[in-house]
Amino acid sequence: MNLMSLFSSPDKVLRIAEKGMDGAISGIDKLIFTDEEKSEAGKAIVDAHIKLMQVLSDENTARSITRRYISVAIIYITLFLALLGVGLYRLDPDYSQFIFSVVKDLSTPFLAVLTFYMGPYQIGQAFKGIKK
């Protein structure tokens, strides 16, 4: 297709011009944020916040209680094994090394629990302390 074939019929020229104008108009329209668009965006934000609150309101369900028990169990088991490894080092260094290898394997879930489950609470408490 060469350049002259574009101008061979007036319909093609009009369609190309119309597409160009539509693109320009929609681009200019997107630059201006009207009051109606602001209210629609605000409504969308409020709706998203309500959905978030509905999800967070289920925090005392059996699922969240189970999550707490599993989190606390992972922390206690990892800390117990670390202390056991330190205590047994004098009696049997090889067995102590084995226990420390198990602690090393548990370090990823341990850190995940501390970061994602316990972390936000501690950060919130730190900010409360800073405010006072």
C-alpha positions as CSV (number, residue, x, y, z in Angstrom):
1,M,0.0,0.0,0.0
2,N,1.5,3.3,-1.0
3,L,0.8,6.8,0.2
4,M,-1.3,7.8,-2.8
5,S,-3.7,4.9,-2.2
6,L,-4.7,6.6,1.1
7,F,-6.0,9.6,-0.7
8,S,-7.7,7.6,-3.5
9,S,-11.1,7.8,-1.9
10,P,-12.5,10.5,0.2
11,D,-14.1,8.0,2.6
12,K,-10.7,6.7,3.7
13,V,-9.4,10.2,4.3
14,L,-12.5,11.1,6.4
15,R,-12.2,7.9,8.5
16,I,-8.5,8.6,9.2
17,A,-9.3,12.2,10.1
18,E,-12.2,11.1,12.3
19,K,-10.1,8.6,14.2
20,G,-7.4,11.3,14.7
21,M,-10.0,13.7,16.1
22,D,-11.6,11.1,18.4
23,G,-8.1,10.3,19.8
24,A,-7.3,14.0,20.4
25,I,-10.7,14.8,22.0
26,S,-10.5,11.8,24.3
27,G,-7.0,12.8,25.3
28,I,-8.1,16.4,26.1
29,D,-11.1,15.1,28.0
30,K,-8.9,12.9,30.2
31,L,-6.8,15.9,31.2
32,I,-9.8,17.6,32.9
33,F,-11.1,15.9,36.1
34,T,-14.7,17.2,36.5
35,D,-16.7,17.3,39.7
36,E,-18.8,14.4,38.5
37,E,-15.7,12.3,37.9
38,K,-14.4,13.2,41.3
39,S,-17.6,12.1,43.0
40,E,-17.5,8.8,41.0
41,A,-13.9,8.2,42.0
42,G,-14.8,9.0,45.7
43,K,-17.7,6.6,45.5
44,A,-15.4,3.9,44.2
45,I,-12.9,4.6,47.0
46,V,-15.7,4.4,49.6
47,D,-17.0,1.1,48.1
48,A,-13.5,-0.4,48.2
49,H,-13.0,0.7,51.8
50,I,-16.4,-0.9,52.8
51,K,-15.3,-4.2,51.2
52,L,-12.0,-4.0,53.1
53,M,-13.8,-3.5,56.4
54,Q,-16.1,-6.5,55.7
55,V,-13.0,-8.7,55.1
56,L,-11.3,-7.4,58.2
57,S,-14.4,-7.8,60.4
58,D,-14.0,-11.6,60.1
59,E,-10.8,-11.4,62.2
60,N,-12.3,-13.3,65.1
61,T,-13.4,-16.3,63.1
62,A,-12.1,-19.8,63.7
63,R,-9.7,-19.4,60.8
64,S,-8.0,-16.4,62.3
65,I,-7.8,-18.0,65.7
66,T,-6.2,-21.1,64.1
67,R,-3.8,-18.8,62.4
68,R,-2.8,-17.3,65.7
69,Y,-2.3,-20.7,67.3
70,I,-0.1,-21.9,64.4
71,S,1.9,-18.7,64.5
72,V,2.5,-18.9,68.3
73,A,3.4,-22.6,67.9
74,I,6.0,-21.9,65.2
75,I,7.6,-19.2,67.4
76,Y,7.6,-21.4,70.5
77,I,9.0,-24.5,68.8
78,T,11.8,-22.6,67.1
79,L,12.8,-20.8,70.3
80,F,12.6,-24.0,72.3
81,L,14.8,-25.9,69.8
82,A,17.4,-23.0,69.7
83,L,17.6,-23.1,73.5
84,L,17.8,-26.9,73.6
85,G,20.7,-26.8,71.1
86,V,22.6,-24.3,73.2
87,G,21.9,-26.4,76.3
88,L,23.0,-29.7,74.8
89,Y,26.2,-28.3,73.2
90,R,28.4,-29.3,76.2
91,L,26.9,-32.8,76.4
92,D,26.7,-33.7,72.7
93,P,28.0,-31.2,70.1
94,D,26.9,-33.4,67.2
95,Y,23.3,-33.6,68.4
96,S,23.4,-29.9,69.1
97,Q,24.5,-29.3,65.5
98,F,21.5,-31.5,64.3
99,I,19.1,-29.4,66.4
100,F,20.6,-26.2,65.0
101,S,20.1,-27.5,61.4
102,V,16.4,-28.0,62.3
103,V,16.3,-24.5,63.7
104,K,17.9,-23.3,60.4
105,D,15.1,-25.0,58.4
106,L,12.5,-23.4,60.6
107,S,14.0,-20.0,60.3
108,T,12.0,-19.1,57.1
109,P,8.5,-19.8,58.7
110,F,9.7,-18.2,61.9
111,L,10.7,-14.9,60.2
112,A,7.6,-14.9,58.1
113,V,5.4,-15.2,61.2
114,L,7.4,-12.4,62.9
115,T,7.3,-10.2,59.9
116,F,3.7,-10.5,58.6
117,Y,1.8,-11.5,61.8
118,M,3.5,-9.9,64.7
119,G,5.2,-7.0,62.8
120,P,2.2,-4.7,62.1
121,Y,1.2,-4.8,65.7
122,Q,4.7,-3.9,66.9
123,I,4.9,-1.1,64.4
124,G,1.6,0.2,65.6
125,Q,2.7,0.2,69.2
126,A,5.9,2.0,68.2
127,F,3.9,4.7,66.6
128,K,1.7,5.1,69.6
129,G,4.8,5.4,71.7
130,I,6.2,8.1,69.4
131,K,2.9,10.1,69.6
132,K,3.1,10.2,73.4
